[in-house]
Amino acid sequence: MNSLRIISVVPSQTELLIDLGLDDELVGITKFCVHPADKVKGKAIVGGTKTLDIEKIHHLKPTLILANEEENTRDQIEELQQRYAVHVTDVNTFPDALSMIREVGTLVGKKPEAEALACQIESSFQPVLTAYRPTVAYLIWRKPYMVAANDTFIHTMLEIAGFRNAFAHLTRYPDVTSAALQAAHPELIFLSSEPYPFTHKHVTEFQAIYPSAKIQLVDGEMFSWYGSRLLRASNYFKNLRIETSPQ
């Protein structure tokens, strides 16, 4: 039997593979696969999640490629499927994430480890016992402004974290105008660290658009990475609720 040679083209799944003990088997990653930093250092880079270098992938001779329906480009994945075993995940909800972890674990011969990890993540999330659930506009992009709406993993995590999505009436990642932001009347505006790298310099920009909202920089990985990083999300959300609650 040939030994596993895995290429992961999804950052959260790269971290998952390493946390499952597959450091040596992981031979290729994307430039956005940054965790865990000490383990991904030195791994072959096969481009970005949507701009894969197919020739580099051929050179690495993978026995398995882990991809994702949303994060990767369909044409490139279909091209790779002509030559390789490509496992494409589709994660939109918290149960989807737990299923993906178990599924990938089984696929790579780490079923017990994956089961333990999924159970640990599931038990770390406790119901939010408060009637106060502030409305949030979750920004993922600038020029144009884009928000995470319904039918996304971010939307699911907002709900789990104890917030209400101000754009739950829309789906996926719609463009929104300043007027639409104002019309949504969000109590909070979350500026995500990814994919657009919002920083403190953008806070005043949104404060000017909607002065009534509290503007908060948030760690996008906690809301959108659906692998082993979920182990850290519950505590992050708890602290975020405290930080954003009315004084």
C-alpha positions in Angstrom: 0.0 0.0 0.0 1.3 3.4 -0.9 1.9 5.8 1.9 -0.3 8.9 2.1 0.9 12.0 0.3 -1.8 14.7 1.1 -2.2 18.1 -0.3 -4.6 20.4 1.5 -5.9 23.4 -0.3 -8.1 24.6 2.6 -6.4 26.4 5.5 -8.7 25.1 8.3 -8.4 21.6 7.0 -4.6 21.9 6.9 -4.6 22.7 10.6 -7.0 19.8 11.2 -4.7 17.3 9.4 -1.7 18.4 11.5 -3.7 18.2 14.7 -4.7 14.7 13.8 -1.0 13.8 13.6 -0.5 13.9 9.8 2.4 16.3 9.7 4.7 14.0 7.7 1.9 12.9 5.3 1.0 16.5 4.5 3.2 17.4 1.5 1.5 20.5 0.0 -0.5 23.5 1.3 -1.7 26.9 0.1 -0.1 30.2 1.0 -3.1 30.9 3.3 -2.4 27.7 5.4 -0.7 29.5 8.3 -1.6 27.3 11.3 0.0 25.8 13.1 2.9 28.1 12.2 5.7 25.8 13.3 4.4 22.8 11.4 3.4 24.5 8.1 6.8 26.2 7.8 8.8 24.6 5.0 5.8 22.8 3.4 5.5 23.1 -0.4 3.2 25.9 -1.4 0.8 25.1 -4.3 -0.6 28.6 -4.7 -3.7 30.3 -3.2 -7.0 28.6 -2.5 -8.5 29.9 -5.7 -5.3 30.1 -7.7 -3.7 26.7 -7.5 -0.5 25.9 -9.3 -1.5 22.7 -11.0 2.0 21.9 -12.2 3.4 22.1 -8.6 0.6 19.7 -7.5 1.6 17.2 -10.3 5.3 17.5 -9.1 4.2 16.5 -5.5 2.4 13.4 -6.7 -0.3 13.4 -4.1 -2.4 10.3 -3.2 -5.1 12.5 -1.7 -6.2 16.2 -2.1 -8.5 17.8 0.4 -10.6 20.7 -1.1 -13.7 22.6 -0.3 -16.7 23.6 -2.4 -16.7 27.2 -1.3 -13.0 27.9 -0.9 -11.7 26.5 -4.1 -12.3 27.1 -7.8 -14.6 24.4 -9.4 -12.7 24.3 -12.7 -9.4 23.7 -11.0 -10.8 21.0 -8.7 -12.5 19.2 -11.6 -9.2 19.3 -13.5 -7.4 17.7 -10.5 -10.2 15.1 -10.1 -9.2 13.7 -13.5 -5.9 12.5 -12.1 -6.2 12.3 -8.3 -8.4 11.3 -5.4 -9.9 14.7 -4.4 -12.1 14.9 -1.4 -14.4 18.0 -1.6 -16.0 19.1 1.7 -19.1 21.4 2.0 -19.5 23.0 5.4 -22.2 25.5 6.1 -23.4 24.6 9.6 -21.9 23.5 12.9 -23.1 19.9 12.5 -21.5 20.0 9.0 -18.2 20.9 10.6 -18.4 18.0 13.1 -19.3 15.6 10.2 -16.4 16.9 8.1 -13.9 16.3 11.0 -15.2 12.7 11.4 -15.3 12.1 7.6 -11.7 13.4 7.0 -10.5 11.4 10.0 -11.9 8.2 8.6 -10.5 9.0 5.2 -6.9 9.4 6.4 -6.8 6.6 8.9 -7.4 8.7 12.0 -11.0 7.8 12.9 -10.6 7.5 16.7 -8.6 10.8 16.9 -11.2 12.6 14.8 -14.1 11.2 16.8 -12.4 12.4 20.1 -11.8 15.8 18.6 -15.3 16.2 17.3 -16.7 15.3 20.7 -14.4 17.7 22.5 -15.5 20.5 20.2 -19.2 19.7 20.5 -19.0 19.6 24.3 -17.1 22.9 24.5 -20.1 24.8 23.1 -22.7 25.6 25.7 -26.1 27.2 25.0 -26.1 30.9 25.4 -28.4 31.5 28.3 -29.4 35.1 27.7 -32.4 36.8 26.1 -30.2 39.6 24.9 -29.0 38.7 21.4 -27.7 41.9 19.7 -28.0 42.3 15.9 -24.7 42.2 14.0 -23.6 43.2 10.5 -20.6 41.0 9.8 -18.3 42.6 7.2 -15.9 40.4 5.2 -14.9 42.9 2.5 -14.4 46.5 1.6 -14.8 48.2 -1.8 -17.4 46.9 -2.3 -18.7 46.3 1.2 -19.7 42.6 1.6 -21.4 40.9 4.5 -21.8 37.3 5.6 -25.6 36.6 5.3 -27.7 33.5 5.8 -26.6 30.0 4.4 -23.0 30.5 5.5 -20.8 29.0 8.2 -20.2 32.5 9.6 -24.0 33.0 10.0 -24.2 29.7 11.9 -21.4 30.7 14.2 -22.9 34.2 14.9 -26.1 32.5 16.0 -24.2 30.0 18.2 -22.2 32.8 19.7 -25.3 34.6 20.9 -25.8 37.2 18.2 -28.5 37.8 15.5 -27.4 38.4 11.9 -28.7 41.8 10.7 -28.6 40.4 7.1 -30.2 37.0 7.8 -32.9 37.9 5.2 -30.2 37.6 2.5 -28.0 34.7 1.5 -24.3 34.0 1.1 -22.0 37.1 0.7 -24.0 40.0 -0.8 -22.6 43.4 -1.6 -24.2 46.1 0.6 -24.2 49.8 0.3 -23.7 52.3 3.1 -27.5 53.0 2.9 -28.2 49.3 3.3 -26.0 49.1 6.4 -27.9 52.0 7.9 -31.3 50.5 7.0 -30.3 47.2 8.7 -30.0 49.1 12.1 -27.3 46.8 13.5 -26.4 47.2 17.2 -22.9 45.9 16.4 -20.7 46.0 13.3 -18.1 43.3 13.2 -15.1 43.9 11.0 -13.5 40.6 10.3 -9.7 40.0 10.1 -10.3 37.9 6.9 -10.6 37.7 4.0 -10.3 41.5 4.0 -7.8 42.5 6.7 -9.9 45.1 8.6 -7.9 47.0 11.2 -8.3 49.8 13.7 -8.0 52.4 10.9 -11.3 51.2 9.5 -13.3 51.6 12.7 -13.9 55.4 12.1 -15.0 54.7 8.6 -17.9 52.6 9.8 -18.6 54.8 12.8 -19.3 57.6 10.3 -21.7 55.4 8.3 -23.7 54.3 11.3 -22.8 56.1 14.5 -25.4 54.2 16.6 -23.6 50.9 16.2 -20.6 49.7 18.3 -17.8 48.8 15.9 -15.8 45.7 16.8 -12.8 44.1 15.2 -13.2 40.3 15.3 -11.0 37.3 14.6 -12.3 35.9 11.3 -10.7 32.5 11.9 -13.0 31.9 14.9 -16.1 32.5 12.8 -15.0 30.8 9.6 -12.5 28.1 10.2 -14.4 24.8 10.6 -11.7 22.4 11.7 -9.8 21.9 14.9 -9.7 25.7 15.5 -13.2 25.4 16.7 -11.7 24.2 20.0 -10.8 27.8 20.7 -14.0 29.4 19.4 -16.3 28.9 22.4 -14.1 30.8 24.9 -13.5 33.5 22.2 -17.3 33.9 21.7 -17.8 34.1 25.5 -15.3 36.9 25.8 -16.7 38.7 22.7 -20.2 38.7 24.2 -18.8 40.3 27.4 -16.8 42.8 25.4 -19.8 43.9 23.3 -22.5 43.9 25.9 -24.0 47.2 27.0 -22.1 48.8 29.8 
